[in-house]
Amino acid sequence: MLPGRKIVFTNGSAKHAENVMARLGVSHRFDAIFDIVAADYFPKPEPFIYDLLVRRHWIDPKRAVMVEDLAKNLLPAHEMGMATVLVRHAAEWAQDGADAAHVHHATDDLVAWLGEITAD
């Protein structure tokens, strides 16, 4: 199991995140949800929303990892000192910035990638 707290940071609602996590059977793996309501209805990648997330959940950016499927949403996390992981997918609209310097790691299979980096 991946150590540390896990927080869903979504531009959607907490209810939607809860429904998706329940459907995937992973609800028990997450500690909190920071949704569009918690973000005062400002979406990612607004940098001040990342600051709010960090303050509200007592996150040390230097010890945190942001996993995201849009490269542009990783830039504020990178600028705060977080490690970043892009989960690639085939949609053309999601390709912009995939090879940018603020994308530290990229994967097509997050579960396999996490297994590799946490294997002893």
Contacts in CASP RR format, 6 or more apart in sequence:
PFRMAT RR
TARGET T0000
AUTHOR 0000-0000-0000
METHOD contacts of the structure
MODEL  1
MLPGRKIVFTNGSAKHAENVMARLGVSHRFDAIFDIVAADYFPKPEPFIY
DLLVRRHWIDPKRAVMVEDLAKNLLPAHEMGMATVLVRHAAEWAQDGADA
AHVHHATDDLVAWLGEITAD
1 29 0 8 1.000
1 118 0 8 1.000
2 114 0 8 1.000
2 118 0 8 1.000
3 118 0 8 1.000
5 31 0 8 1.000
5 32 0 8 1.000
5 57 0 8 1.000
6 29 0 8 1.000
6 30 0 8 1.000
6 31 0 8 1.000
7 30 0 8 1.000
7 31 0 8 1.000
7 32 0 8 1.000
7 33 0 8 1.000
7 34 0 8 1.000
7 53 0 8 1.000
7 57 0 8 1.000
7 59 0 8 1.000
8 17 0 8 1.000
8 21 0 8 1.000
8 30 0 8 1.000
8 32 0 8 1.000
8 33 0 8 1.000
8 34 0 8 1.000
8 35 0 8 1.000
9 34 0 8 1.000
9 44 0 8 1.000
9 53 0 8 1.000
9 66 0 8 1.000
10 16 0 8 1.000
10 17 0 8 1.000
10 33 0 8 1.000
10 34 0 8 1.000
10 35 0 8 1.000
10 36 0 8 1.000
11 35 0 8 1.000
11 36 0 8 1.000
11 39 0 8 1.000
11 43 0 8 1.000
11 44 0 8 1.000
12 35 0 8 1.000
12 36 0 8 1.000
13 35 0 8 1.000
13 36 0 8 1.000
13 37 0 8 1.000
14 33 0 8 1.000
14 35 0 8 1.000
14 37 0 8 1.000
14 38 0 8 1.000
16 35 0 8 1.000
17 33 0 8 1.000
17 35 0 8 1.000
18 27 0 8 1.000
18 33 0 8 1.000
21 27 0 8 1.000
21 29 0 8 1.000
21 30 0 8 1.000
32 57 0 8 1.000
34 53 0 8 1.000
34 56 0 8 1.000
34 57 0 8 1.000
36 42 0 8 1.000
36 43 0 8 1.000
38 52 0 8 1.000
38 53 0 8 1.000
38 56 0 8 1.000
39 46 0 8 1.000
39 49 0 8 1.000
39 52 0 8 1.000
39 53 0 8 1.000
40 49 0 8 1.000
40 52 0 8 1.000
42 48 0 8 1.000
42 49 0 8 1.000
43 49 0 8 1.000
44 50 0 8 1.000
44 68 0 8 1.000
44 70 0 8 1.000
44 73 0 8 1.000
44 76 0 8 1.000
45 72 0 8 1.000
45 73 0 8 1.000
45 75 0 8 1.000
45 76 0 8 1.000
46 76 0 8 1.000
47 76 0 8 1.000
47 79 0 8 1.000
49 76 0 8 1.000
50 76 0 8 1.000
50 77 0 8 1.000
50 80 0 8 1.000
51 80 0 8 1.000
53 59 0 8 1.000
54 61 0 8 1.000
54 64 0 8 1.000
54 80 0 8 1.000
61 77 0 8 1.000
61 80 0 8 1.000
61 81 0 8 1.000
61 82 0 8 1.000
62 81 0 8 1.000
62 82 0 8 1.000
64 77 0 8 1.000
64 82 0 8 1.000
64 83 0 8 1.000
65 82 0 8 1.000
65 83 0 8 1.000
65 84 0 8 1.000
65 85 0 8 1.000
66 73 0 8 1.000
66 74 0 8 1.000
66 77 0 8 1.000
66 78 0 8 1.000
66 82 0 8 1.000
66 83 0 8 1.000
66 84 0 8 1.000
66 85 0 8 1.000
67 84 0 8 1.000
67 85 0 8 1.000
67 87 0 8 1.000
67 110 0 8 1.000
68 74 0 8 1.000
68 77 0 8 1.000
68 84 0 8 1.000
68 85 0 8 1.000
68 86 0 8 1.000
68 87 0 8 1.000
69 86 0 8 1.000
69 87 0 8 1.000
69 88 0 8 1.000
69 89 0 8 1.000
69 94 0 8 1.000
70 94 0 8 1.000
71 86 0 8 1.000
71 94 0 8 1.000
71 96 0 8 1.000
71 97 0 8 1.000
71 98 0 8 1.000
71 100 0 8 1.000
71 102 0 8 1.000
71 103 0 8 1.000
72 96 0 8 1.000
72 97 0 8 1.000
74 84 0 8 1.000
74 85 0 8 1.000
74 86 0 8 1.000
74 102 0 8 1.000
74 103 0 8 1.000
75 100 0 8 1.000
75 102 0 8 1.000
77 84 0 8 1.000
78 84 0 8 1.000
78 102 0 8 1.000
78 104 0 8 1.000
79 102 0 8 1.000
83 104 0 8 1.000
83 105 0 8 1.000
84 102 0 8 1.000
84 103 0 8 1.000
84 104 0 8 1.000
84 105 0 8 1.000
85 104 0 8 1.000
85 105 0 8 1.000
85 106 0 8 1.000
85 107 0 8 1.000
85 110 0 8 1.000
85 113 0 8 1.000
86 98 0 8 1.000
86 103 0 8 1.000
86 105 0 8 1.000
86 106 0 8 1.000
86 107 0 8 1.000
87 106 0 8 1.000
87 107 0 8 1.000
87 108 0 8 1.000
87 110 0 8 1.000
88 94 0 8 1.000
88 98 0 8 1.000
88 106 0 8 1.000
88 107 0 8 1.000
88 108 0 8 1.000
89 108 0 8 1.000
97 103 0 8 1.000
98 106 0 8 1.000
105 113 0 8 1.000
107 113 0 8 1.000
END
